[in-house]
Amino acid sequence: MDAAFSAEQGEIRRTLREVITKRCGPDEVKAAARTPAGHDAGLWTALADQLGLPGLAIPEAYGGVGCTTAELALGCEELGRALAPTPLFATAVLAAPLVLALGTEGQRAELLPRIAAGELTAALAVPGTGLATALGLVGDNRGDWAGGGRAGGVQARRAAEGAWRLYGQAEQVIDGHSAGLLVVAAHAGGFARSRTLLFLVREDARGMTRARQAALDETRTQARVELRDVEAEVLGDEDADVPAALAAVGDVAATVVAAEAVGAADRALESTVAYVRQREQFGRAIGSFQAVKHRLADVYVQVQAARSAAYYAAWAAGAEAAGFGGQGAERAGGLALAQALDALRTAASEGVQLHGGIGFTWEHEAHLYFKRASSDELLFGPVHRLRARAAERADLFAEGGGADAVAVAVASDPVSPVPVPSDLDLDPDPGPGPASLGKAV
């Protein structure tokens, strides 16, 4: 494994950070999240036209850039730093890979170029509130989460040759209220041939009602989708292994969310360090107190460990997709996500505490990061179930679990010492005792 970034990857990160820094301050993020669409349409156009971000991981044959999960994760890490509300995750991470993996050639040729150009946004809708289950992140997704032929879920029935009708409801659909295309998971076949299929539902479909839901994290919009005898088109072949495709997308989604969380945790720590350097108490900056240094040193080490896990997961997923390695990639995403969510929750909590009274107010940006940490765990976790599922898939606790399981667990959960850089010096006027965070560690 080569841990160094290529020149192209570095350019993606640098360019995206410049755009995000100019257009995504805390006030701009809040304003964009509170628009009817839930995001800044102008920013989305810029990301698509100038950077090609929606098509970053789409093959060049379909109008994309043809990069791997690693580049997509790096891009989402930068978006995560600012908590920039965009349809990128729902469109490029959840929906587009399913169209690419399962769609017919006609469906790919019609939809993927429009997605890559930023003209079409998409969302994945699964019954109820079972997104983490459907993606195979917290358990086996071959159960009856799509409805199982009983009341509830989303049911699909064949109306005519090649035509289907959907009936049911999905909640917590990320960016579902504004997406131009919905990829809906539904139960088909009744009890005789019970199976889960994916269907394409256009935004103008009759019988579909969509409403934005009040969510803990307003920067990641969610919607309730109600389907009442809605005409739909099956995605790909009716005999496709949908659970396997969803699990593969879940691994990549976990990696991308982990990278987002690392970016958010890094930004939360950065703003907290800047604040404790300036805030004075008892005649000196509070960052000069050893207790504060120790707390932030612990956060820094946790964030760096999470970054290492996220980068490994992104590299492994990209290597596996390219067919030249990536052993254990299917397990790395969930473990990286668990560690990143832990790091974000810790960084956000410490940020709120160390900012004092201002950190508890809605006007300050600290609460946005705390809400993102809590919301992501509700959507994709909880953390202990992410780890339990990864251990289960690796046979970690089976009799004679094997060296491969141990190797994956170690590679995905690094605990090696992390050097603390000198720019995290918290004491602007060194006095007696440790003068820097590095010395405190």
C-alpha positions as a Markdown table, in Angstrom:
| # | Residue | x | y | z |
|---|---|---|---|---|
| 1 | Met | 0.0 | 0.0 | 0.0 |
| 2 | Asp | 1.3 | 3.5 | -1.0 |
| 3 | Ala | 0.0 | 5.9 | 1.6 |
| 4 | Ala | 1.2 | 9.0 | -0.3 |
| 5 | Phe | -1.3 | 11.1 | -2.3 |
| 6 | Ser | -0.8 | 11.5 | -6.0 |
| 7 | Ala | -0.5 | 15.0 | -7.6 |
| 8 | Glu | -4.0 | 14.6 | -9.0 |
| 9 | Gln | -5.4 | 13.7 | -5.6 |
| 10 | Gly | -3.6 | 16.7 | -4.0 |
| 11 | Glu | -5.0 | 19.0 | -6.7 |
| 12 | Ile | -8.6 | 17.7 | -6.0 |
| 13 | Arg | -8.2 | 18.5 | -2.3 |
| 14 | Arg | -6.6 | 21.9 | -2.8 |
| 15 | Thr | -9.1 | 23.1 | -5.4 |
| 16 | Leu | -12.1 | 21.9 | -3.5 |
| 17 | Arg | -10.8 | 23.5 | -0.3 |
| 18 | Glu | -10.5 | 26.8 | -2.0 |
| 19 | Val | -14.0 | 26.7 | -3.3 |
| 20 | Ile | -15.5 | 25.5 | 0.0 |
| 21 | Thr | -13.6 | 28.1 | 2.0 |
| 22 | Lys | -14.9 | 30.9 | -0.1 |
| 23 | Arg | -18.5 | 29.8 | -0.3 |
| 24 | Cys | -19.2 | 27.7 | 2.9 |
| 25 | Gly | -18.8 | 29.7 | 6.0 |
| 26 | Pro | -21.0 | 28.9 | 9.0 |
| 27 | Asp | -23.6 | 31.5 | 8.0 |
| 28 | Glu | -23.7 | 30.4 | 4.4 |
| 29 | Val | -24.1 | 26.8 | 5.4 |
| 30 | Lys | -27.1 | 27.6 | 7.6 |
| 31 | Ala | -28.7 | 29.7 | 5.0 |
| 32 | Ala | -28.3 | 27.0 | 2.3 |
| 33 | Ala | -29.6 | 24.3 | 4.6 |
| 34 | Arg | -32.8 | 26.3 | 5.2 |
| 35 | Thr | -33.7 | 26.9 | 1.6 |
| 36 | Pro | -36.5 | 24.7 | 0.1 |
| 37 | Ala | -34.0 | 22.5 | -1.8 |
| 38 | Gly | -31.8 | 22.1 | 1.3 |
| 39 | His | -28.6 | 23.1 | -0.5 |
| 40 | Asp | -27.0 | 26.0 | -2.4 |
| 41 | Ala | -27.9 | 25.4 | -6.1 |
| 42 | Gly | -25.1 | 27.7 | -7.2 |
| 43 | Leu | -22.5 | 25.8 | -5.2 |
| 44 | Trp | -23.7 | 22.5 | -6.7 |
| 45 | Thr | -23.4 | 23.9 | -10.2 |
| 46 | Ala | -19.9 | 25.1 | -9.5 |
| 47 | Leu | -18.9 | 21.7 | -8.0 |
| 48 | Ala | -20.3 | 20.0 | -11.1 |
| 49 | Asp | -19.1 | 22.3 | -13.8 |
| 50 | Gln | -15.7 | 23.3 | -12.5 |
| 51 | Leu | -14.6 | 20.2 | -10.6 |
| 52 | Gly | -16.8 | 17.4 | -12.0 |
| 53 | Leu | -17.5 | 16.2 | -8.5 |
| 54 | Pro | -20.7 | 14.3 | -9.2 |
| 55 | Gly | -19.0 | 12.2 | -11.8 |
| 56 | Leu | -15.8 | 11.7 | -9.9 |
| 57 | Ala | -16.2 | 8.0 | -9.5 |
| 58 | Ile | -18.3 | 7.4 | -12.7 |
| 59 | Pro | -16.5 | 5.8 | -15.6 |
| 60 | Glu | -15.4 | 8.0 | -18.5 |
| 61 | Ala | -17.6 | 6.0 | -20.8 |
| 62 | Tyr | -20.6 | 7.5 | -19.1 |
| 63 | Gly | -19.3 | 11.1 | -18.9 |
| 64 | Gly | -17.5 | 10.8 | -15.6 |
| 65 | Val | -14.0 | 11.3 | -14.5 |
| 66 | Gly | -13.2 | 7.7 | -13.8 |
| 67 | Cys | -11.5 | 8.0 | -10.4 |
| 68 | Thr | -11.8 | 5.6 | -7.5 |
| 69 | Thr | -13.3 | 5.7 | -4.0 |
| 70 | Ala | -10.1 | 7.3 | -2.7 |
| 71 | Glu | -10.7 | 10.5 | -4.7 |
| 72 | Leu | -14.4 | 10.6 | -3.8 |
| 73 | Ala | -13.5 | 10.2 | -0.1 |
| 74 | Leu | -10.9 | 13.0 | -0.3 |
| 75 | Gly | -13.5 | 15.3 | -1.9 |
| 76 | Cys | -16.1 | 14.4 | 0.8 |
| 77 | Glu | -13.6 | 15.0 | 3.5 |
| 78 | Glu | -13.3 | 18.6 | 2.4 |
| 79 | Leu | -17.0 | 19.0 | 2.2 |
| 80 | Gly | -17.3 | 17.5 | 5.7 |
| 81 | Arg | -14.9 | 20.1 | 7.1 |
| 82 | Ala | -17.5 | 22.8 | 6.3 |
| 83 | Leu | -20.6 | 20.5 | 6.6 |
| 84 | Ala | -21.5 | 21.8 | 3.2 |
| 85 | Pro | -25.0 | 20.7 | 2.3 |
| 86 | Thr | -25.0 | 19.2 | -1.2 |
| 87 | Pro | -26.7 | 16.3 | -3.0 |
| 88 | Leu | -23.3 | 14.7 | -3.6 |
| 89 | Phe | -23.6 | 11.8 | -1.0 |
| 90 | Ala | -27.2 | 10.8 | -2.0 |
| 91 | Thr | -26.4 | 11.1 | -5.7 |
| 92 | Ala | -22.9 | 10.0 | -6.3 |
| 93 | Val | -22.4 | 7.6 | -3.4 |
| 94 | Leu | -25.7 | 5.9 | -2.9 |
| 95 | Ala | -27.7 | 6.1 | -6.1 |
| 96 | Ala | -25.2 | 6.3 | -9.0 |
| 97 | Pro | -23.2 | 3.1 | -8.0 |
| 98 | Leu | -26.5 | 1.1 | -8.0 |
| 99 | Val | -27.4 | 2.3 | -11.5 |
| 100 | Leu | -23.8 | 1.5 | -12.6 |
| 101 | Ala | -23.8 | -2.0 | -11.0 |
| 102 | Leu | -27.3 | -3.2 | -11.8 |
| 103 | Gly | -28.7 | -1.0 | -14.6 |
| 104 | Thr | -29.2 | -2.1 | -18.1 |
| 105 | Glu | -27.0 | -0.5 | -20.7 |
| 106 | Gly | -29.9 | 1.7 | -21.8 |
| 107 | Gln | -30.5 | 2.9 | -18.2 |
| 108 | Arg | -26.8 | 3.6 | -17.7 |
| 109 | Ala | -26.5 | 5.6 | -20.9 |
| 110 | Glu | -29.6 | 7.6 | -20.1 |
| 111 | Leu | -28.9 | 8.4 | -16.4 |
| 112 | Leu | -25.2 | 8.3 | -15.6 |
| 113 | Pro | -24.1 | 11.1 | -18.0 |
| 114 | Arg | -26.8 | 13.4 | -16.6 |
| 115 | Ile | -25.7 | 12.6 | -13.0 |
| 116 | Ala | -22.0 | 13.1 | -13.9 |
| 117 | Ala | -22.9 | 16.6 | -15.4 |
| 118 | Gly | -24.8 | 17.6 | -12.3 |
| 119 | Glu | -28.0 | 17.9 | -14.2 |
| 120 | Leu | -29.8 | 15.0 | -12.4 |
| 121 | Thr | -29.7 | 14.4 | -8.7 |
| 122 | Ala | -30.8 | 11.0 | -7.2 |
| 123 | Ala | -31.6 | 9.4 | -3.9 |
| 124 | Leu | -31.9 | 5.9 | -2.5 |
| 125 | Ala | -35.2 | 5.2 | -0.7 |
| 126 | Val | -35.6 | 2.2 | 1.5 |
| 127 | Pro | -38.7 | 1.2 | 3.5 |
| 128 | Gly | -39.2 | 2.7 | 6.9 |
| 129 | Thr | -36.0 | 3.8 | 8.7 |
| 130 | Gly | -33.8 | 0.9 | 7.7 |
| 131 | Leu | -31.0 | 2.6 | 5.6 |
| 132 | Ala | -28.2 | 1.1 | 7.7 |
| 133 | Thr | -29.8 | -2.4 | 7.6 |
| 134 | Ala | -30.4 | -2.2 | 3.8 |
| 135 | Leu | -26.7 | -1.2 | 3.2 |
| 136 | Gly | -25.6 | -4.2 | 5.3 |
| 137 | Leu | -23.7 | -2.0 | 7.8 |
| 138 | Val | -25.3 | -3.2 | 11.1 |
| 139 | Gly | -26.6 | -6.7 | 10.1 |
| 140 | Asp | -27.4 | -9.1 | 7.3 |
| 141 | Asn | -29.5 | -7.3 | 4.6 |
| 142 | Arg | -31.0 | -10.4 | 3.2 |
| 143 | Gly | -34.0 | -10.3 | 5.6 |
| 144 | Asp | -37.4 | -8.9 | 5.2 |
| 145 | Trp | -36.5 | -5.2 | 5.8 |
| 146 | Ala | -38.2 | -4.3 | 2.4 |
| 147 | Gly | -41.6 | -5.5 | 3.5 |
| 148 | Gly | -41.4 | -9.3 | 3.4 |
| 149 | Gly | -44.9 | -9.6 | 1.8 |
| 150 | Arg | -46.6 | -8.3 | 5.0 |
| 151 | Ala | -48.1 | -4.9 | 5.7 |
| 152 | Gly | -45.5 | -2.1 | 5.8 |
| 153 | Gly | -42.5 | -1.5 | 3.8 |
| 154 | Val | -42.8 | -0.9 | 0.1 |
| 155 | Gln | -44.6 | -3.5 | -2.0 |
| 156 | Ala | -44.2 | -4.0 | -5.8 |
| 157 | Arg | -46.7 | -5.6 | -8.1 |
| 158 | Arg | -46.5 | -6.3 | -11.8 |
| 159 | Ala | -49.2 | -4.3 | -13.6 |
| 160 | Ala | -48.3 | -5.3 | -17.2 |
| 161 | Glu | -45.4 | -6.6 | -19.2 |
| 162 | Gly | -42.4 | -4.7 | -18.0 |
| 163 | Ala | -44.5 | -2.3 | -15.9 |
| 164 | Trp | -44.6 | -2.2 | -12.1 |
| 165 | Arg | -46.6 | -0.4 | -9.5 |
| 166 | Leu | -45.3 | 0.5 | -6.0 |
| 167 | Tyr | -47.2 | 1.1 | -2.8 |
| 168 | Gly | -45.7 | 2.0 | 0.6 |
| 169 | Gln | -43.6 | 4.5 | 2.4 |
| 170 | Ala | -39.9 | 5.3 | 3.0 |
| 171 | Glu | -38.5 | 7.7 | 5.6 |
| 172 | Gln | -35.1 | 9.2 | 6.3 |
| 173 | Val | -34.5 | 9.4 | 2.5 |
| 174 | Ile | -31.4 | 11.6 | 2.3 |
| 175 | Asp | -32.1 | 14.5 | -0.1 |
| 176 | Gly | -35.3 | 12.6 | -1.2 |
| 177 | His | -37.5 | 15.7 | -1.3 |
| 178 | Ser | -35.5 | 17.4 | -4.1 |
| 179 | Ala | -34.0 | 14.5 | -6.0 |
| 180 | Gly | -34.9 | 14.2 | -9.7 |
| 181 | Leu | -34.7 | 10.4 | -9.5 |
| 182 | Leu | -35.5 | 7.9 | -6.8 |
| 183 | Val | -34.0 | 4.4 | -6.6 |
| 184 | Val | -36.6 | 2.6 | -4.4 |
| 185 | Ala | -36.1 | -0.7 | -2.8 |
| 186 | Ala | -39.3 | -2.7 | -2.7 |
| 187 | His | -40.5 | -6.2 | -1.9 |
| 188 | Ala | -41.8 | -8.2 | -4.9 |
| 189 | Gly | -43.0 | -11.7 | -5.6 |
| 190 | Gly | -45.2 | -12.2 | -2.5 |
| 191 | Phe | -44.5 | -15.4 | -0.5 |
| 192 | Ala | -44.1 | -17.6 | -3.5 |
| 193 | Arg | -41.0 | -15.8 | -4.8 |
| 194 | Ser | -40.1 | -13.3 | -2.2 |
| 195 | Arg | -37.2 | -11.0 | -3.2 |
| 196 | Thr | -36.1 | -7.4 | -3.0 |
| 197 | Leu | -35.8 | -5.4 | -6.2 |
| 198 | Leu | -34.7 | -1.9 | -7.0 |
| 199 | Phe | -37.0 | 0.5 | -9.0 |
| 200 | Leu | -36.5 | 3.8 | -10.8 |
| 201 | Val | -39.1 | 6.4 | -9.9 |
| 202 | Arg | -39.0 | 9.8 | -11.7 |
| 203 | Glu | -39.8 | 13.0 | -9.9 |
| 204 | Asp | -43.0 | 13.6 | -11.9 |
| 205 | Ala | -44.5 | 10.2 | -11.1 |
| 206 | Arg | -48.2 | 10.3 | -10.3 |
| 207 | Gly | -49.1 | 9.1 | -6.9 |
| 208 | Met | -45.8 | 10.0 | -5.2 |
| 209 | Thr | -45.8 | 12.5 | -2.3 |
| 210 | Arg | -42.5 | 13.8 | -0.9 |
| 211 | Ala | -42.1 | 16.0 | 2.2 |
| 212 | Arg | -38.9 | 17.2 | 3.9 |
| 213 | Gln | -38.7 | 16.0 | 7.5 |
| 214 | Ala | -37.4 | 17.9 | 10.4 |
| 215 | Ala | -34.0 | 16.4 | 11.2 |
| 216 | Leu | -31.5 | 16.7 | 13.9 |
| 217 | Asp | -28.8 | 17.7 | 11.4 |
| 218 | Glu | -30.2 | 20.3 | 9.0 |
| 219 | Thr | -27.1 | 20.1 | 6.8 |
| 220 | Arg | -28.1 | 16.6 | 5.7 |
| 221 | Thr | -31.7 | 16.8 | 4.6 |
| 222 | Gln | -34.1 | 13.9 | 5.0 |
| 223 | Ala | -37.5 | 13.3 | 3.5 |
| 224 | Arg | -40.5 | 11.1 | 3.8 |
| 225 | Val | -41.6 | 9.5 | 0.5 |
| 226 | Glu | -45.1 | 8.1 | 0.1 |
| 227 | Leu | -45.9 | 5.9 | -2.9 |
| 228 | Arg | -49.5 | 5.2 | -3.8 |
| 229 | Asp | -49.8 | 3.0 | -6.8 |
| 230 | Val | -46.8 | 4.7 | -8.5 |
| 231 | Glu | -45.6 | 3.5 | -11.8 |
| 232 | Ala | -41.9 | 2.4 | -11.7 |
| 233 | Glu | -39.3 | 0.8 | -13.8 |
| 234 | Val | -37.2 | -2.1 | -12.5 |
| 235 | Leu | -33.5 | -1.3 | -12.3 |
| 236 | Gly | -31.7 | -3.9 | -14.4 |
| 237 | Asp | -32.5 | -7.6 | -14.3 |
| 238 | Glu | -35.2 | -9.0 | -12.1 |
| 239 | Asp | -32.9 | -11.8 | -11.1 |
| 240 | Ala | -30.1 | -9.5 | -9.9 |
| 241 | Asp | -28.6 | -10.0 | -6.5 |
| 242 | Val | -29.9 | -6.7 | -5.0 |
| 243 | Pro | -28.7 | -7.4 | -1.4 |
| 244 | Ala | -25.1 | -8.0 | -2.6 |
| 245 | Ala | -25.2 | -4.8 | -4.6 |
| 246 | Leu | -26.6 | -2.8 | -1.7 |
| 247 | Ala | -23.9 | -4.2 | 0.6 |
| 248 | Ala | -21.2 | -3.2 | -1.8 |
| 249 | Val | -22.6 | 0.3 | -2.0 |
| 250 | Gly | -22.8 | 0.2 | 1.8 |
| 251 | Asp | -19.1 | -0.4 | 2.1 |
| 252 | Val | -18.2 | 2.6 | 0.0 |
| 253 | Ala | -20.8 | 4.7 | 1.7 |
| 254 | Ala | -19.4 | 3.9 | 5.1 |
| 255 | Thr | -15.9 | 4.9 | 3.8 |
| 256 | Val | -17.2 | 8.2 | 2.4 |
| 257 | Val | -19.1 | 9.0 | 5.6 |
| 258 | Ala | -16.0 | 8.2 | 7.6 |
| 259 | Ala | -14.0 | 10.6 | 5.5 |
| 260 | Glu | -16.7 | 13.3 | 6.0 |
| 261 | Ala | -16.7 | 12.7 | 9.7 |
| 262 | Val | -12.9 | 13.0 | 9.8 |
| 263 | Gly | -13.0 | 16.3 | 8.0 |
| 264 | Ala | -15.7 | 17.6 | 10.3 |
| 265 | Ala | -13.8 | 16.4 | 13.4 |
| 266 | Asp | -10.6 | 18.0 | 12.1 |
| 267 | Arg | -12.4 | 21.3 | 11.6 |
| 268 | Ala | -14.1 | 21.2 | 15.0 |
| 269 | Leu | -10.7 | 20.6 | 16.7 |
| 270 | Glu | -9.1 | 23.4 | 14.6 |
| 271 | Ser | -11.7 | 25.9 | 15.7 |
| 272 | Thr | -11.4 | 24.8 | 19.3 |
| 273 | Val | -7.6 | 25.2 | 19.4 |
| 274 | Ala | -7.9 | 28.7 | 17.9 |
| 275 | Tyr | -10.5 | 29.6 | 20.5 |
| 276 | Val | -8.5 | 28.4 | 23.6 |
| 277 | Arg | -5.5 | 30.3 | 22.4 |
| 278 | Gln | -7.5 | 33.6 | 22.6 |
| 279 | Arg | -9.9 | 33.1 | 25.5 |
| 280 | Glu | -8.3 | 34.3 | 28.7 |
| 281 | Gln | -9.1 | 33.3 | 32.3 |
| 282 | Phe | -7.2 | 34.2 | 35.4 |
| 283 | Gly | -5.0 | 36.5 | 33.3 |
| 284 | Arg | -3.8 | 33.9 | 30.8 |
| 285 | Ala | -5.1 | 32.0 | 27.8 |
| 286 | Ile | -7.0 | 28.9 | 28.8 |
| 287 | Gly | -5.0 | 26.9 | 26.2 |
| 288 | Ser | -2.0 | 27.3 | 28.5 |
| 289 | Phe | -3.6 | 25.2 | 31.2 |
| 290 | Gln | -2.3 | 21.6 | 31.2 |
| 291 | Ala | -5.7 | 20.1 | 31.6 |
| 292 | Val | -6.9 | 21.7 | 28.4 |
| 293 | Lys | -3.8 | 20.7 | 26.6 |
| 294 | His | -4.3 | 17.1 | 27.6 |
| 295 | Arg | -7.9 | 17.0 | 26.5 |
| 296 | Leu | -7.1 | 18.4 | 23.1 |
| 297 | Ala | -4.1 | 16.2 | 22.7 |
| 298 | Asp | -6.4 | 13.2 | 23.2 |
| 299 | Val | -8.8 | 14.5 | 20.6 |
| 300 | Tyr | -6.0 | 15.1 | 18.1 |
| 301 | Val | -4.7 | 11.5 | 18.4 |
| 302 | Gln | -8.2 | 10.2 | 18.0 |
| 303 | Val | -8.9 | 12.2 | 14.9 |
| 304 | Gln | -5.6 | 11.2 | 13.3 |
| 305 | Ala | -6.3 | 7.5 | 14.1 |
| 306 | Ala | -9.7 | 7.9 | 12.4 |
| 307 | Arg | -8.1 | 9.6 | 9.4 |
| 308 | Ser | -5.7 | 6.7 | 9.0 |
| 309 | Ala | -8.6 | 4.2 | 9.2 |
| 310 | Ala | -10.7 | 6.2 | 6.6 |
| 311 | Tyr | -7.7 | 6.5 | 4.2 |
| 312 | Tyr | -7.0 | 2.8 | 4.5 |
| 313 | Ala | -10.6 | 1.9 | 3.8 |
| 314 | Ala | -10.7 | 4.3 | 0.8 |
| 315 | Trp | -7.5 | 2.8 | -0.6 |
| 316 | Ala | -8.6 | -0.7 | -0.1 |
| 317 | Ala | -12.0 | -0.2 | -1.7 |
| 318 | Gly | -10.4 | 1.5 | -4.7 |
| 319 | Ala | -7.8 | -1.2 | -5.0 |
| 320 | Glu | -10.4 | -3.9 | -4.9 |
| 321 | Ala | -12.5 | -2.2 | -7.6 |
| 322 | Ala | -9.4 | -1.9 | -9.8 |
| 323 | Gly | -8.8 | -5.6 | -9.3 |
| 324 | Phe | -5.3 | -5.5 | -8.0 |
| 325 | Gly | -5.7 | -6.1 | -4.3 |
| 326 | Gly | -7.7 | -4.5 | -1.5 |
| 327 | Gln | -8.0 | -7.7 | 0.6 |
| 328 | Gly | -10.4 | -6.9 | 3.5 |
| 329 | Ala | -11.9 | -3.8 | 1.8 |
| 330 | Glu | -15.4 | -5.1 | 2.5 |
| 331 | Arg | -14.7 | -5.0 | 6.2 |
| 332 | Ala | -12.7 | -1.8 | 6.4 |
| 333 | Gly | -15.5 | 0.7 | 5.7 |
| 334 | Gly | -17.6 | -0.2 | 8.7 |
| 335 | Leu | -14.7 | -0.2 | 11.1 |
| 336 | Ala | -13.4 | 3.1 | 9.7 |
| 337 | Leu | -16.9 | 4.6 | 10.0 |
| 338 | Ala | -17.2 | 3.5 | 13.7 |
| 339 | Gln | -13.8 | 5.1 | 14.5 |
| 340 | Ala | -14.6 | 8.3 | 12.6 |
| 341 | Leu | -18.0 | 8.7 | 14.3 |
| 342 | Asp | -16.3 | 8.2 | 17.7 |
| 343 | Ala | -13.7 | 10.9 | 16.8 |
| 344 | Leu | -16.3 | 13.3 | 15.6 |
| 345 | Arg | -18.5 | 13.0 | 18.6 |
| 346 | Thr | -15.5 | 13.5 | 20.9 |
| 347 | Ala | -14.1 | 16.5 | 19.0 |
| 348 | Ala | -17.6 | 18.1 | 18.8 |
| 349 | Ser | -18.3 | 17.5 | 22.5 |
| 350 | Glu | -15.0 | 18.9 | 23.6 |
| 351 | Gly | -15.5 | 21.9 | 21.2 |
| 352 | Val | -18.9 | 22.7 | 22.8 |
| 353 | Gln | -17.4 | 22.3 | 26.4 |
| 354 | Leu | -14.2 | 24.4 | 25.8 |
| 355 | His | -16.0 | 27.2 | 24.0 |
| 356 | Gly | -17.9 | 27.7 | 27.2 |
| 357 | Gly | -21.3 | 29.5 | 27.2 |
| 358 | Ile | -21.0 | 30.6 | 23.5 |
| 359 | Gly | -20.6 | 26.9 | 22.5 |
| 360 | Phe | -24.0 | 26.0 | 23.7 |
| 361 | Thr | -25.9 | 28.6 | 21.6 |
| 362 | Trp | -27.5 | 27.9 | 18.2 |
| 363 | Glu | -25.7 | 30.9 | 16.7 |
| 364 | His | -22.3 | 29.3 | 17.1 |
| 365 | Glu | -21.0 | 26.7 | 14.6 |
| 366 | Ala | -20.0 | 24.2 | 17.3 |
| 367 | His | -23.5 | 22.8 | 17.6 |
| 368 | Leu | -23.6 | 22.0 | 13.9 |
| 369 | Tyr | -20.7 | 19.5 | 14.3 |
| 370 | Phe | -22.3 | 18.0 | 17.4 |
| 371 | Lys | -25.6 | 17.5 | 15.6 |
| 372 | Arg | -23.8 | 15.9 | 12.6 |
| 373 | Ala | -22.1 | 13.4 | 14.9 |
| 374 | Ser | -25.3 | 12.4 | 16.5 |
| 375 | Ser | -27.3 | 12.3 | 13.3 |
| 376 | Asp | -24.8 | 10.2 | 11.4 |
| 377 | Glu | -24.8 | 7.7 | 14.2 |
| 378 | Leu | -28.6 | 7.5 | 14.0 |
| 379 | Leu | -28.5 | 7.1 | 10.2 |
| 380 | Phe | -25.6 | 4.7 | 9.8 |
| 381 | Gly | -24.9 | 3.2 | 13.2 |
| 382 | Pro | -24.8 | 2.9 | 16.2 |
| 383 | Val | -21.1 | 2.5 | 16.6 |
| 384 | His | -21.2 | -0.7 | 18.6 |
| 385 | Arg | -23.3 | -2.4 | 15.9 |
| 386 | Leu | -21.0 | -1.2 | 13.2 |
| 387 | Arg | -18.1 | -2.9 | 15.0 |
| 388 | Ala | -20.1 | -6.0 | 15.8 |
| 389 | Arg | -21.1 | -6.4 | 12.1 |
| 390 | Ala | -17.5 | -6.0 | 11.0 |
| 391 | Ala | -16.4 | -8.6 | 13.5 |
| 392 | Glu | -19.2 | -10.9 | 12.4 |
| 393 | Arg | -18.2 | -10.6 | 8.7 |
| 394 | Ala | -14.6 | -11.2 | 9.6 |
| 395 | Asp | -15.4 | -14.3 | 11.7 |
| 396 | Leu | -13.4 | -12.5 | 14.4 |
| 397 | Phe | -15.0 | -14.4 | 17.3 |
| 398 | Ala | -15.5 | -17.7 | 15.5 |
| 399 | Glu | -13.5 | -20.6 | 16.7 |
| 400 | Gly | -10.1 | -20.3 | 15.0 |
| 401 | Gly | -11.1 | -16.9 | 13.5 |
| 402 | Gly | -7.9 | -17.0 | 11.4 |
| 403 | Ala | -5.0 | -14.6 | 10.7 |
| 404 | Asp | -6.9 | -12.7 | 8.0 |
| 405 | Ala | -9.6 | -11.5 | 10.5 |
| 406 | Val | -6.9 | -10.3 | 12.9 |
| 407 | Ala | -5.0 | -8.6 | 10.1 |
| 408 | Val | -8.1 | -6.7 | 8.9 |
| 409 | Ala | -9.0 | -5.6 | 12.4 |
| 410 | Val | -5.5 | -4.3 | 13.1 |
| 411 | Ala | -5.2 | -2.6 | 9.7 |
| 412 | Ser | -8.6 | -0.9 | 10.1 |
| 413 | Asp | -8.2 | 0.2 | 13.7 |
| 414 | Pro | -4.7 | 1.7 | 13.9 |
| 415 | Val | -3.3 | 2.5 | 17.3 |
| 416 | Ser | 0.2 | 3.5 | 16.5 |
| 417 | Pro | 1.6 | 6.7 | 18.2 |
| 418 | Val | 0.7 | 9.9 | 16.3 |
| 419 | Pro | 3.2 | 12.7 | 16.3 |
| 420 | Val | 1.7 | 16.0 | 17.3 |
| 421 | Pro | 2.6 | 18.9 | 15.0 |
| 422 | Ser | 4.1 | 22.2 | 16.4 |
| 423 | Asp | 1.3 | 24.3 | 14.9 |
| 424 | Leu | -1.0 | 23.0 | 17.7 |
| 425 | Asp | 0.9 | 25.1 | 20.3 |
| 426 | Leu | -1.9 | 26.3 | 22.6 |
| 427 | Asp | 0.1 | 28.7 | 24.7 |
| 428 | Pro | 0.7 | 32.1 | 23.0 |
| 429 | Asp | 2.9 | 33.2 | 25.9 |
| 430 | Pro | 4.8 | 30.2 | 27.2 |
| 431 | Gly | 5.3 | 30.2 | 31.0 |
| 432 | Pro | 6.5 | 27.6 | 33.4 |
| 433 | Gly | 5.7 | 24.1 | 32.4 |
| 434 | Pro | 5.0 | 22.5 | 29.0 |
| 435 | Ala | 4.8 | 25.2 | 26.4 |
| 436 | Ser | 3.2 | 23.2 | 23.6 |
| 437 | Leu | 0.6 | 20.5 | 23.1 |
| 438 | Gly | 3.4 | 18.3 | 21.8 |
| 439 | Lys | 5.3 | 18.5 | 25.0 |
| 440 | Ala | 2.1 | 17.9 | 27.0 |
| 441 | Val | 1.7 | 14.6 | 25.1 |
